[in-house]
């Protein structure tokens, strides 16, 4: 993968951190080291993120970004090759922050933690709605992402459920509920907190049922086969 100007791809750690609980699932994907960026590129990405949240994707233009940081638009291309490279950097930033939040939620709650996981996911989407939309709507730069980032960021869904199809279903519930909440598409008077809670309870129950069927420590079909979620937690 070619790194955008101003970026350097760093090696990923070889070791995989142990899971937050004993005798069940352990983390399978190492956390990729972030790209090494120059201070100027970091400043540009920060300014772009502020413009994105203020005006959405359509409001984020190279000219407006240049005006925001006080340089001419052509000078931006000395640091980033163009709009796609800028959006890629924002997507990677969002995935990194989301992954950190979700892994922390799982570490604090363990395999009964669909509620904590969904709380963290909802908090990230609510705090950064336009960044969330950028990551999850439209085309997704999967082939250009920092290697391993998407799999690591999505892994908490598998760690909570223990089964790859159930993990995808949990992510689908989280994303669908999040985007409906952001777009205010729920019926007026809906208690959205209860909707999130109902989802958490349903997935915790499904996860418990799956673990009982699989046997001790997740022995059985499905558990321990995270390949289905590798590269599948984001949009196609």
GILINJO-V717864 format. One record per residue. N is the residue number from 1. PHI is phi in radians with two decimals (999 if undefined). PSI is psi in whole degrees, 0 to 359 (999 if undefined). OMEGA is omega as a letter, one per 30 degrees, with the letter a starting at -180 (NA if undefined). Layout:
BEGIN
n:N phi:PHI psi:PSI omega:OMEGA
n:N phi:PHI psi:PSI omega:OMEGA
END
This chain:
BEGIN
n:1 phi:999 psi:132 omega:l
n:2 phi:-1.44 psi:129 omega:l
n:3 phi:-1.39 psi:139 omega:l
n:4 phi:-1.05 psi:153 omega:l
n:5 phi:-0.91 psi:138 omega:a
n:6 phi:1.57 psi:353 omega:a
n:7 phi:-1.94 psi:155 omega:l
n:8 phi:-2.38 psi:126 omega:l
n:9 phi:-1.38 psi:126 omega:a
n:10 phi:-1.77 psi:160 omega:a
n:11 phi:-1.23 psi:146 omega:l
n:12 phi:-1.46 psi:149 omega:l
n:13 phi:-1.16 psi:144 omega:a
n:14 phi:-1.41 psi:332 omega:a
n:15 phi:-1.47 psi:153 omega:l
n:16 phi:-1.99 psi:125 omega:a
n:17 phi:-1.10 psi:143 omega:l
n:18 phi:-1.17 psi:156 omega:l
n:19 phi:-1.20 psi:163 omega:a
n:20 phi:-1.36 psi:3 omega:l
n:21 phi:-2.40 psi:164 omega:a
n:22 phi:-1.85 psi:138 omega:l
n:23 phi:1.45 psi:6 omega:l
n:24 phi:-2.15 psi:230 omega:a
n:25 phi:-1.55 psi:140 omega:l
n:26 phi:-1.93 psi:157 omega:l
n:27 phi:-1.03 psi:135 omega:a
n:28 phi:-1.78 psi:334 omega:a
n:29 phi:-1.91 psi:128 omega:l
n:30 phi:-1.26 psi:152 omega:l
n:31 phi:-1.34 psi:120 omega:a
n:32 phi:-1.16 psi:144 omega:l
n:33 phi:-1.21 psi:137 omega:a
n:34 phi:-1.16 psi:159 omega:l
n:35 phi:-1.08 psi:146 omega:l
n:36 phi:-1.52 psi:117 omega:a
n:37 phi:-2.03 psi:149 omega:l
n:38 phi:-1.21 psi:157 omega:l
n:39 phi:-0.98 psi:325 omega:a
n:40 phi:-1.17 psi:318 omega:l
n:41 phi:-1.13 psi:320 omega:l
n:42 phi:-1.06 psi:319 omega:l
n:43 phi:-1.12 psi:318 omega:a
n:44 phi:-1.10 psi:316 omega:a
n:45 phi:-1.13 psi:320 omega:l
n:46 phi:-1.08 psi:317 omega:l
n:47 phi:-1.16 psi:322 omega:l
n:48 phi:-1.12 psi:322 omega:l
n:49 phi:-1.13 psi:319 omega:l
n:50 phi:-1.11 psi:318 omega:l
n:51 phi:-1.13 psi:321 omega:l
n:52 phi:-1.06 psi:313 omega:a
n:53 phi:-1.19 psi:331 omega:a
n:54 phi:-1.37 psi:323 omega:a
n:55 phi:-2.26 psi:7 omega:a
n:56 phi:1.29 psi:182 omega:a
n:57 phi:-1.08 psi:322 omega:a
n:58 phi:-1.18 psi:332 omega:a
n:59 phi:-1.45 psi:355 omega:a
n:60 phi:-1.66 psi:100 omega:l
n:61 phi:-2.12 psi:157 omega:a
n:62 phi:-1.11 psi:325 omega:a
n:63 phi:-1.18 psi:315 omega:l
n:64 phi:-1.13 psi:322 omega:l
n:65 phi:-1.13 psi:318 omega:l
n:66 phi:-1.09 psi:317 omega:l
n:67 phi:-1.06 psi:322 omega:a
n:68 phi:-1.13 psi:322 omega:a
n:69 phi:-1.74 psi:2 omega:l
n:70 phi:1.37 psi:35 omega:l
n:71 phi:-2.32 psi:171 omega:l
n:72 phi:-1.38 psi:148 omega:a
n:73 phi:-0.97 psi:317 omega:l
n:74 phi:-1.03 psi:334 omega:a
n:75 phi:-1.19 psi:336 omega:l
n:76 phi:-1.07 psi:327 omega:a
n:77 phi:-1.29 psi:353 omega:l
n:78 phi:-1.30 psi:340 omega:a
n:79 phi:-1.94 psi:325 omega:l
n:80 phi:-2.35 psi:140 omega:a
n:81 phi:-1.24 psi:345 omega:l
n:82 phi:2.81 psi:189 omega:a
n:83 phi:-1.04 psi:316 omega:l
n:84 phi:-1.03 psi:320 omega:l
n:85 phi:-1.15 psi:324 omega:l
n:86 phi:-1.15 psi:313 omega:l
n:87 phi:-1.14 psi:325 omega:l
n:88 phi:-1.06 psi:316 omega:l
n:89 phi:-1.09 psi:321 omega:l
n:90 phi:-1.19 psi:318 omega:l
n:91 phi:-1.08 psi:315 omega:l
n:92 phi:-1.10 psi:321 omega:l
n:93 phi:-1.07 psi:314 omega:a
n:94 phi:-1.14 psi:318 omega:l
n:95 phi:-1.13 psi:320 omega:l
n:96 phi:-1.08 psi:312 omega:a
n:97 phi:-1.15 psi:320 omega:l
n:98 phi:-1.14 psi:316 omega:l
n:99 phi:-1.03 psi:317 omega:l
n:100 phi:-1.05 psi:313 omega:a
n:101 phi:-1.10 psi:318 omega:a
n:102 phi:-1.25 psi:319 omega:l
n:103 phi:-1.11 psi:322 omega:l
n:104 phi:-1.12 psi:319 omega:l
n:105 phi:-1.10 psi:318 omega:l
n:106 phi:-1.18 psi:319 omega:l
n:107 phi:-1.07 psi:328 omega:a
n:108 phi:-1.44 psi:340 omega:a
n:109 phi:-2.11 psi:337 omega:l
n:110 phi:1.29 psi:201 omega:a
n:111 phi:-1.28 psi:352 omega:l
n:112 phi:-1.71 psi:21 omega:a
n:113 phi:-1.81 psi:31 omega:l
n:114 phi:-1.03 psi:324 omega:a
n:115 phi:-1.12 psi:314 omega:l
n:116 phi:-1.15 psi:320 omega:l
n:117 phi:-1.06 psi:312 omega:a
n:118 phi:-1.16 psi:325 omega:l
n:119 phi:-1.06 psi:317 omega:a
n:120 phi:-1.18 psi:319 omega:l
n:121 phi:-1.10 psi:315 omega:l
n:122 phi:-1.13 psi:320 omega:l
n:123 phi:-1.10 psi:318 omega:l
n:124 phi:-1.14 psi:314 omega:a
n:125 phi:-1.14 psi:322 omega:a
n:126 phi:-1.24 psi:324 omega:a
n:127 phi:-1.32 psi:333 omega:a
n:128 phi:-2.36 psi:65 omega:a
n:129 phi:-1.09 psi:321 omega:a
n:130 phi:-1.30 psi:325 omega:l
n:131 phi:-1.14 psi:320 omega:l
n:132 phi:-1.05 psi:315 omega:l
n:133 phi:-1.11 psi:321 omega:l
n:134 phi:-1.06 psi:319 omega:a
n:135 phi:-1.24 psi:323 omega:a
n:136 phi:-1.86 psi:350 omega:a
n:137 phi:-1.91 psi:146 omega:l
n:138 phi:1.26 psi:204 omega:a
n:139 phi:-1.20 psi:152 omega:a
n:140 phi:-2.21 psi:126 omega:a
n:141 phi:-1.41 psi:54 omega:a
n:142 phi:-1.00 psi:317 omega:a
n:143 phi:-1.21 psi:341 omega:a
n:144 phi:-1.75 psi:353 omega:a
n:145 phi:-1.15 psi:154 omega:l
n:146 phi:-0.92 psi:125 omega:a
n:147 phi:-0.95 psi:131 omega:l
n:148 phi:1.51 psi:351 omega:a
n:149 phi:-1.17 psi:313 omega:a
n:150 phi:-1.14 psi:317 omega:a
n:151 phi:-1.10 psi:318 omega:l
n:152 phi:-1.16 psi:317 omega:a
n:153 phi:-1.15 psi:326 omega:a
n:154 phi:-1.53 psi:348 omega:a
n:155 phi:-1.00 psi:326 omega:l
n:156 phi:-0.96 psi:331 omega:l
n:157 phi:-1.13 psi:323 omega:l
n:158 phi:-1.30 psi:321 omega:a
n:159 phi:-1.09 psi:326 omega:l
n:160 phi:-1.32 psi:321 omega:a
n:161 phi:-1.66 psi:327 omega:a
n:162 phi:1.38 psi:8 omega:a
n:163 phi:-2.57 psi:129 omega:a
n:164 phi:-1.11 psi:321 omega:l
n:165 phi:-1.19 psi:321 omega:l
n:166 phi:-1.16 psi:325 omega:l
n:167 phi:-1.10 psi:317 omega:l
n:168 phi:-1.14 psi:321 omega:l
n:169 phi:-1.12 psi:321 omega:l
n:170 phi:-1.13 psi:317 omega:l
n:171 phi:-1.11 psi:320 omega:l
n:172 phi:-1.08 psi:318 omega:l
n:173 phi:-1.09 psi:314 omega:a
n:174 phi:-1.07 psi:313 omega:a
n:175 phi:-1.17 psi:314 omega:a
n:176 phi:-1.07 psi:317 omega:l
n:177 phi:-1.20 psi:322 omega:a
n:178 phi:-1.12 psi:312 omega:a
n:179 phi:-1.21 psi:325 omega:l
n:180 phi:-1.13 psi:323 omega:l
n:181 phi:-1.19 psi:317 omega:l
n:182 phi:-1.11 psi:322 omega:a
n:183 phi:-1.50 psi:0 omega:l
n:184 phi:0.97 psi:48 omega:a
n:185 phi:-1.70 psi:355 omega:l
n:186 phi:-1.27 psi:152 omega:l
n:187 phi:-1.05 psi:144 omega:l
n:188 phi:-1.01 psi:134 omega:a
n:189 phi:1.60 psi:356 omega:l
n:190 phi:-1.15 psi:139 omega:l
n:191 phi:-1.60 psi:93 omega:a
n:192 phi:-1.22 psi:331 omega:l
n:193 phi:-1.02 psi:318 omega:l
n:194 phi:-1.19 psi:328 omega:l
n:195 phi:-1.11 psi:312 omega:l
n:196 phi:-1.06 psi:317 omega:a
n:197 phi:-1.14 psi:320 omega:l
n:198 phi:-1.09 psi:319 omega:l
n:199 phi:-1.09 psi:316 omega:l
n:200 phi:-1.06 psi:315 omega:a
n:201 phi:-1.13 psi:321 omega:a
n:202 phi:-1.15 psi:318 omega:a
n:203 phi:-1.31 psi:327 omega:l
n:204 phi:-1.10 psi:318 omega:l
n:205 phi:-1.15 psi:318 omega:l
n:206 phi:-1.14 psi:322 omega:l
n:207 phi:-1.16 psi:318 omega:l
n:208 phi:-1.09 psi:318 omega:a
n:209 phi:-1.12 psi:321 omega:l
n:210 phi:-1.16 psi:322 omega:l
n:211 phi:-1.19 psi:322 omega:l
n:212 phi:-1.12 psi:320 omega:a
n:213 phi:-1.22 psi:328 omega:a
n:214 phi:-1.38 psi:332 omega:a
n:215 phi:1.82 psi:184 omega:a
n:216 phi:-1.07 psi:142 omega:l
n:217 phi:0.97 psi:29 omega:l
n:218 phi:1.28 psi:28 omega:l
n:219 phi:-1.42 psi:120 omega:l
n:220 phi:2.62 psi:179 omega:a
n:221 phi:-1.16 psi:138 omega:l
n:222 phi:1.69 psi:303 omega:a
n:223 phi:-1.16 psi:137 omega:a
n:224 phi:1.49 psi:11 omega:l
n:225 phi:-2.16 psi:72 omega:a
n:226 phi:-1.40 psi:6 omega:a
n:227 phi:-1.04 psi:328 omega:a
n:228 phi:-1.15 psi:336 omega:a
n:229 phi:-1.68 psi:354 omega:l
n:230 phi:-1.17 psi:114 omega:l
n:231 phi:1.35 psi:14 omega:a
n:232 phi:-2.04 psi:0 omega:a
n:233 phi:-1.44 psi:344 omega:l
n:234 phi:-1.81 psi:175 omega:l
n:235 phi:-1.21 psi:155 omega:l
n:236 phi:-1.39 psi:999 omega:NA
END
